Amino acid sequence: MIISTTETLPDKKITAVLGVARGSTVRARNIGRDFFAGLKNIVGGEIEEYTKLQAHAREQAMQRMIEDAHKMGADAIVNVRLTTAMVMQGCAEILAYGTAVKLS
């Protein structure tokens, strides 16, 4: 599966647009991470626990988007975007979406 943030692919022709492929995950903080994050907040610097949590969530959302595109019979996903939104305090959704297409 070709994944691209651009609308077109070099040397490829899009023959059909199949629709929007999407994948998401909702993640919540946990007490252990919050404890260490609170300590880091006092000292300053990167909060690695949250960085890892967000990175894992992005990868899971991307994988779910790819699975959605496979179900549509896509060869590629173009114009891929990622977004995040707070669902409630301490809980965020990561959404990956793009246009599922067939290539010639």
PyMOL CGO cylinders between C-alpha atoms (Angstrom):
from pymol import cmd
from pymol.cgo import CYLINDER

trace = [
    CYLINDER, 0.00, 0.00, 0.00, 1.42, 3.35, -1.05, 0.3, 1, 1, 1, 1, 1, 1,
    CYLINDER, 1.42, 3.35, -1.05, 0.81, 6.12, 1.48, 0.3, 1, 1, 1, 1, 1, 1,
    CYLINDER, 0.81, 6.12, 1.48, 1.34, 9.76, 0.51, 0.3, 1, 1, 1, 1, 1, 1,
    CYLINDER, 1.34, 9.76, 0.51, 0.58, 13.22, 1.83, 0.3, 1, 1, 1, 1, 1, 1,
    CYLINDER, 0.58, 13.22, 1.83, 0.46, 14.53, -1.73, 0.3, 1, 1, 1, 1, 1, 1,
    CYLINDER, 0.46, 14.53, -1.73, -2.60, 14.51, -4.01, 0.3, 1, 1, 1, 1, 1, 1,
    CYLINDER, -2.60, 14.51, -4.01, -0.79, 12.65, -6.80, 0.3, 1, 1, 1, 1, 1, 1,
    CYLINDER, -0.79, 12.65, -6.80, 1.96, 10.05, -7.08, 0.3, 1, 1, 1, 1, 1, 1,
    CYLINDER, 1.96, 10.05, -7.08, 4.91, 10.45, -9.47, 0.3, 1, 1, 1, 1, 1, 1,
    CYLINDER, 4.91, 10.45, -9.47, 4.79, 8.01, -12.39, 0.3, 1, 1, 1, 1, 1, 1,
    CYLINDER, 4.79, 8.01, -12.39, 1.41, 6.65, -11.23, 0.3, 1, 1, 1, 1, 1, 1,
    CYLINDER, 1.41, 6.65, -11.23, -2.03, 7.32, -12.65, 0.3, 1, 1, 1, 1, 1, 1,
    CYLINDER, -2.03, 7.32, -12.65, -5.04, 7.38, -10.34, 0.3, 1, 1, 1, 1, 1, 1,
    CYLINDER, -5.04, 7.38, -10.34, -7.79, 5.51, -12.17, 0.3, 1, 1, 1, 1, 1, 1,
    CYLINDER, -7.79, 5.51, -12.17, -10.47, 5.55, -9.48, 0.3, 1, 1, 1, 1, 1, 1,
    CYLINDER, -10.47, 5.55, -9.48, -11.23, 7.34, -6.24, 0.3, 1, 1, 1, 1, 1, 1,
    CYLINDER, -11.23, 7.34, -6.24, -12.74, 4.85, -3.81, 0.3, 1, 1, 1, 1, 1, 1,
    CYLINDER, -12.74, 4.85, -3.81, -13.55, 7.18, -0.92, 0.3, 1, 1, 1, 1, 1, 1,
    CYLINDER, -13.55, 7.18, -0.92, -12.14, 8.30, 2.39, 0.3, 1, 1, 1, 1, 1, 1,
    CYLINDER, -12.14, 8.30, 2.39, -10.07, 5.74, 4.29, 0.3, 1, 1, 1, 1, 1, 1,
    CYLINDER, -10.07, 5.74, 4.29, -9.92, 6.42, 7.99, 0.3, 1, 1, 1, 1, 1, 1,
    CYLINDER, -9.92, 6.42, 7.99, -8.55, 4.98, 11.18, 0.3, 1, 1, 1, 1, 1, 1,
    CYLINDER, -8.55, 4.98, 11.18, -8.63, 6.25, 14.71, 0.3, 1, 1, 1, 1, 1, 1,
    CYLINDER, -8.63, 6.25, 14.71, -7.79, 5.41, 18.28, 0.3, 1, 1, 1, 1, 1, 1,
    CYLINDER, -7.79, 5.41, 18.28, -8.69, 7.06, 21.56, 0.3, 1, 1, 1, 1, 1, 1,
    CYLINDER, -8.69, 7.06, 21.56, -6.06, 7.05, 24.26, 0.3, 1, 1, 1, 1, 1, 1,
    CYLINDER, -6.06, 7.05, 24.26, -6.14, 8.03, 27.91, 0.3, 1, 1, 1, 1, 1, 1,
    CYLINDER, -6.14, 8.03, 27.91, -3.32, 8.89, 30.24, 0.3, 1, 1, 1, 1, 1, 1,
    CYLINDER, -3.32, 8.89, 30.24, -2.64, 6.59, 33.15, 0.3, 1, 1, 1, 1, 1, 1,
    CYLINDER, -2.64, 6.59, 33.15, -1.66, 7.20, 36.76, 0.3, 1, 1, 1, 1, 1, 1,
    CYLINDER, -1.66, 7.20, 36.76, 1.89, 5.90, 36.31, 0.3, 1, 1, 1, 1, 1, 1,
    CYLINDER, 1.89, 5.90, 36.31, 2.60, 8.13, 33.34, 0.3, 1, 1, 1, 1, 1, 1,
    CYLINDER, 2.60, 8.13, 33.34, 0.94, 11.08, 35.07, 0.3, 1, 1, 1, 1, 1, 1,
    CYLINDER, 0.94, 11.08, 35.07, 3.18, 10.68, 38.11, 0.3, 1, 1, 1, 1, 1, 1,
    CYLINDER, 3.18, 10.68, 38.11, 6.38, 10.76, 36.06, 0.3, 1, 1, 1, 1, 1, 1,
    CYLINDER, 6.38, 10.76, 36.06, 5.02, 13.52, 33.83, 0.3, 1, 1, 1, 1, 1, 1,
    CYLINDER, 5.02, 13.52, 33.83, 4.27, 15.60, 36.91, 0.3, 1, 1, 1, 1, 1, 1,
    CYLINDER, 4.27, 15.60, 36.91, 7.86, 15.23, 38.07, 0.3, 1, 1, 1, 1, 1, 1,
    CYLINDER, 7.86, 15.23, 38.07, 9.16, 16.17, 34.63, 0.3, 1, 1, 1, 1, 1, 1,
    CYLINDER, 9.16, 16.17, 34.63, 6.84, 19.18, 34.61, 0.3, 1, 1, 1, 1, 1, 1,
    CYLINDER, 6.84, 19.18, 34.61, 8.62, 20.51, 37.70, 0.3, 1, 1, 1, 1, 1, 1,
    CYLINDER, 8.62, 20.51, 37.70, 12.09, 20.04, 36.23, 0.3, 1, 1, 1, 1, 1, 1,
    CYLINDER, 12.09, 20.04, 36.23, 11.22, 20.79, 32.60, 0.3, 1, 1, 1, 1, 1, 1,
    CYLINDER, 11.22, 20.79, 32.60, 12.02, 18.98, 29.39, 0.3, 1, 1, 1, 1, 1, 1,
    CYLINDER, 12.02, 18.98, 29.39, 10.35, 16.43, 27.16, 0.3, 1, 1, 1, 1, 1, 1,
    CYLINDER, 10.35, 16.43, 27.16, 7.73, 14.20, 28.73, 0.3, 1, 1, 1, 1, 1, 1,
    CYLINDER, 7.73, 14.20, 28.73, 8.89, 10.98, 27.07, 0.3, 1, 1, 1, 1, 1, 1,
    CYLINDER, 8.89, 10.98, 27.07, 6.01, 8.89, 28.44, 0.3, 1, 1, 1, 1, 1, 1,
    CYLINDER, 6.01, 8.89, 28.44, 3.49, 11.03, 26.55, 0.3, 1, 1, 1, 1, 1, 1,
    CYLINDER, 3.49, 11.03, 26.55, 5.69, 11.20, 23.45, 0.3, 1, 1, 1, 1, 1, 1,
    CYLINDER, 5.69, 11.20, 23.45, 5.73, 7.39, 23.31, 0.3, 1, 1, 1, 1, 1, 1,
    CYLINDER, 5.73, 7.39, 23.31, 1.99, 7.20, 23.97, 0.3, 1, 1, 1, 1, 1, 1,
    CYLINDER, 1.99, 7.20, 23.97, 1.23, 9.62, 21.11, 0.3, 1, 1, 1, 1, 1, 1,
    CYLINDER, 1.23, 9.62, 21.11, 3.64, 7.88, 18.72, 0.3, 1, 1, 1, 1, 1, 1,
    CYLINDER, 3.64, 7.88, 18.72, 2.01, 4.51, 19.39, 0.3, 1, 1, 1, 1, 1, 1,
    CYLINDER, 2.01, 4.51, 19.39, -1.46, 6.03, 18.93, 0.3, 1, 1, 1, 1, 1, 1,
    CYLINDER, -1.46, 6.03, 18.93, -0.45, 7.59, 15.58, 0.3, 1, 1, 1, 1, 1, 1,
    CYLINDER, -0.45, 7.59, 15.58, 0.90, 4.26, 14.32, 0.3, 1, 1, 1, 1, 1, 1,
    CYLINDER, 0.90, 4.26, 14.32, -2.27, 2.45, 15.37, 0.3, 1, 1, 1, 1, 1, 1,
    CYLINDER, -2.27, 2.45, 15.37, -4.49, 5.05, 13.66, 0.3, 1, 1, 1, 1, 1, 1,
    CYLINDER, -4.49, 5.05, 13.66, -2.39, 4.80, 10.46, 0.3, 1, 1, 1, 1, 1, 1,
    CYLINDER, -2.39, 4.80, 10.46, -2.60, 0.99, 10.50, 0.3, 1, 1, 1, 1, 1, 1,
    CYLINDER, -2.60, 0.99, 10.50, -6.39, 1.14, 10.90, 0.3, 1, 1, 1, 1, 1, 1,
    CYLINDER, -6.39, 1.14, 10.90, -6.60, 3.59, 7.99, 0.3, 1, 1, 1, 1, 1, 1,
    CYLINDER, -6.60, 3.59, 7.99, -4.57, 1.19, 5.82, 0.3, 1, 1, 1, 1, 1, 1,
    CYLINDER, -4.57, 1.19, 5.82, -6.87, -1.70, 6.82, 0.3, 1, 1, 1, 1, 1, 1,
    CYLINDER, -6.87, -1.70, 6.82, -9.89, 0.43, 5.86, 0.3, 1, 1, 1, 1, 1, 1,
    CYLINDER, -9.89, 0.43, 5.86, -8.34, 1.17, 2.45, 0.3, 1, 1, 1, 1, 1, 1,
    CYLINDER, -8.34, 1.17, 2.45, -7.60, -2.53, 1.91, 0.3, 1, 1, 1, 1, 1, 1,
    CYLINDER, -7.60, -2.53, 1.91, -11.28, -3.31, 2.51, 0.3, 1, 1, 1, 1, 1, 1,
    CYLINDER, -11.28, -3.31, 2.51, -12.14, -0.85, -0.27, 0.3, 1, 1, 1, 1, 1, 1,
    CYLINDER, -12.14, -0.85, -0.27, -9.68, -2.52, -2.64, 0.3, 1, 1, 1, 1, 1, 1,
    CYLINDER, -9.68, -2.52, -2.64, -7.31, 0.44, -2.76, 0.3, 1, 1, 1, 1, 1, 1,
    CYLINDER, -7.31, 0.44, -2.76, -3.77, 0.40, -4.13, 0.3, 1, 1, 1, 1, 1, 1,
    CYLINDER, -3.77, 0.40, -4.13, -2.80, 3.63, -2.40, 0.3, 1, 1, 1, 1, 1, 1,
    CYLINDER, -2.80, 3.63, -2.40, -3.94, 6.35, -0.02, 0.3, 1, 1, 1, 1, 1, 1,
    CYLINDER, -3.94, 6.35, -0.02, -3.21, 9.92, -1.07, 0.3, 1, 1, 1, 1, 1, 1,
    CYLINDER, -3.21, 9.92, -1.07, -3.58, 13.26, 0.68, 0.3, 1, 1, 1, 1, 1, 1,
    CYLINDER, -3.58, 13.26, 0.68, -3.08, 11.58, 4.08, 0.3, 1, 1, 1, 1, 1, 1,
    CYLINDER, -3.08, 11.58, 4.08, -3.63, 13.73, 7.16, 0.3, 1, 1, 1, 1, 1, 1,
    CYLINDER, -3.63, 13.73, 7.16, -3.47, 13.23, 10.92, 0.3, 1, 1, 1, 1, 1, 1,
    CYLINDER, -3.47, 13.23, 10.92, -5.50, 15.13, 13.46, 0.3, 1, 1, 1, 1, 1, 1,
    CYLINDER, -5.50, 15.13, 13.46, -6.07, 14.97, 17.17, 0.3, 1, 1, 1, 1, 1, 1,
    CYLINDER, -6.07, 14.97, 17.17, -8.93, 16.07, 19.39, 0.3, 1, 1, 1, 1, 1, 1,
    CYLINDER, -8.93, 16.07, 19.39, -9.66, 16.02, 23.08, 0.3, 1, 1, 1, 1, 1, 1,
    CYLINDER, -9.66, 16.02, 23.08, -12.53, 13.66, 23.85, 0.3, 1, 1, 1, 1, 1, 1,
    CYLINDER, -12.53, 13.66, 23.85, -12.52, 14.50, 27.55, 0.3, 1, 1, 1, 1, 1, 1,
    CYLINDER, -12.52, 14.50, 27.55, -9.88, 15.65, 30.03, 0.3, 1, 1, 1, 1, 1, 1,
    CYLINDER, -9.88, 15.65, 30.03, -6.93, 13.28, 29.83, 0.3, 1, 1, 1, 1, 1, 1,
    CYLINDER, -6.93, 13.28, 29.83, -8.33, 11.46, 26.79, 0.3, 1, 1, 1, 1, 1, 1,
    CYLINDER, -8.33, 11.46, 26.79, -7.53, 12.22, 23.14, 0.3, 1, 1, 1, 1, 1, 1,
    CYLINDER, -7.53, 12.22, 23.14, -8.46, 10.80, 19.75, 0.3, 1, 1, 1, 1, 1, 1,
    CYLINDER, -8.46, 10.80, 19.75, -5.91, 10.45, 16.97, 0.3, 1, 1, 1, 1, 1, 1,
    CYLINDER, -5.91, 10.45, 16.97, -7.48, 10.26, 13.50, 0.3, 1, 1, 1, 1, 1, 1,
    CYLINDER, -7.48, 10.26, 13.50, -5.64, 9.32, 10.30, 0.3, 1, 1, 1, 1, 1, 1,
    CYLINDER, -5.64, 9.32, 10.30, -7.49, 9.83, 7.02, 0.3, 1, 1, 1, 1, 1, 1,
    CYLINDER, -7.49, 9.83, 7.02, -6.85, 10.07, 3.31, 0.3, 1, 1, 1, 1, 1, 1,
    CYLINDER, -6.85, 10.07, 3.31, -8.29, 9.31, -0.11, 0.3, 1, 1, 1, 1, 1, 1,
    CYLINDER, -8.29, 9.31, -0.11, -8.25, 5.63, -1.07, 0.3, 1, 1, 1, 1, 1, 1,
    CYLINDER, -8.25, 5.63, -1.07, -7.45, 5.21, -4.78, 0.3, 1, 1, 1, 1, 1, 1,
    CYLINDER, -7.45, 5.21, -4.78, -6.85, 2.62, -7.49, 0.3, 1, 1, 1, 1, 1, 1,
    CYLINDER, -6.85, 2.62, -7.49, -3.72, 2.98, -9.61, 0.3, 1, 1, 1, 1, 1, 1,
    CYLINDER, -3.72, 2.98, -9.61, -2.90, 1.87, -13.14, 0.3, 1, 1, 1, 1, 1, 1,
]
cmd.load_cgo(trace, "trace")
